[in-house]
Amino acid sequence: MASMNLSCCGSVLAVCVLGATAGLAQTQQIGGSLSGTVIGEDGTAVIGATVAIHLTPARVSRLSPQRTDWSVQTVTGGVFDVAGLPEGTYTVCPRMPNSTWLNPCEWNFPTPVATVTRSNPNPTLAITLKRGVAVPVRIDDQGQLLAQNEGKTPGAGLLLSVSGPGLFFRLVPLVSKDATGRNYQLLIPFNTQLTLVVHPSFYHLSNANGAALPQGASTKIPLLIPAGQQAAPIRFTIASTGR
């Protein structure tokens, strides 16, 4: 009798699992699509932008893992289109490299969102990008102390980041190196109060006026670029190393 009950329970469990999996597939596999346009705030079409599309899963199933990310490029007219999407809500994040167009998902802008449903399987979006301003940061390093210590000396890191409202921060990307230092640059929004944070845990740094930065502590520099203006380069010099 115990064996029979166990067998029945196993059969019921199998039926329940199959039913749940079938139900999940039925509610999600509708073959939807998402299309739209990406333009700049000046009305120009943004061509060649990478549009990252992310599905926010309504549920997680180990038995039926689903794809959650797609990527497509905009073409003539700033148009993008991706097909074969399951039912759900998607965030849509366009990024245009080597330009001054800001990715709305990286700042405190409203994130573009679209929902694919059975009643509306082919939603469209019109996304307008704001223009930003590039903030260049130069690290003069005549002795190549960064190259000599990074990855070799414990704690020999130099952190450059930008923080702002909403408890977010972004690292300032390295864009180039040369024999006398490094160039960093980050695209930021106009008319937005931000803070450049410099944390030289291992290095002795000074600013453009020759004033030494506190070692082992963060130096915070306000950033606010009015609309239409260019950002002046921010410069630091590495004088020596050691705690």
C-alpha positions, 0 to 999 in steps of 0.5 A, a space after each residue: 500500500 505504501 508503495 502504491 501511495 508513493 507511486 501515486 504521489 510521484 505520478 501526481 507530482 509529475 503531472 503537476 510539474 508538466 502542467 506548470 511547465 506547459 502553463 508557463 510556456 503557454 503564457 509566455 510563448 506568443 512570438 511577440 516583437 518590439 520595435 521603435 525609433 531612437 532619436 536625439 533631442 535635436 530630432 536627428 536619427 541615431 543610427 548605429 546605436 546598440 539597443 539592449 533589451 532586457 526581459 524582467 522575468 515574472 517567474 523563475 523556472 529551473 525546468 524551463 530557463 528562458 532567454 532574458 536579453 537581446 541586442 540589436 542595432 538601429 538602422 536608417 531613421 534610428 529604427 530598431 526591431 526585435 522579434 520572437 519575444 515572449 510575454 513580459 515587460 522589457 527595459 530598453 537601453 540604447 547606447 551610442 559609442 563615441 558620441 555625446 548621446 547619453 544612455 538613459 539607463 545609466 543616469 536618473 532618467 526614466 528608463 524606457 519600458 515596453 510590455 509584450 502581451 497577448 492583447 498587444 504582442 507588438 508594442 512600439 517605442 519612441 526613445 529620445 536621447 539627451 545630449 551629454 558632455 564629456 569630462 576629461 581627466 588627466 593623470 600625469 605620471 612621468 615615472 610610470 608609477 601606475 604601470 609599475 605597481 598596478 596588479 603587482 603591489 597590494 592596494 596599488 589602485 587608483 579609483 576615479 568615479 562619479 557619484 550623484 543623486 539616487 545613490 549611484 556611481 559610475 567609474 570613469 573609463 580609461 580611454 588612453 595611455 601614453 609615456 607620461 600618463 593616462 587619459 580618462 573620460 566620462 560622459 555626464 548630463 548637463 545641469 546635473 549636480 555630480 561629484 568626481 571622487 578620487 581615491 589614491 590609496 597608494 599614490 601621492 597625488 596633487 591637483 593642477 594647482 600643486 596642492 596635495 590630495 589626502 592619501 588614503 582618503 577620498 577627495 570629492 570635486 563638485 561637477 556641474 556643467 551648464 547646458 551648451 558648455 564644455 567641461 574643462 580638463 581635470 588634471 592630477 599628478 602622481 608624485 610618488 608612492 607609498 603609504 
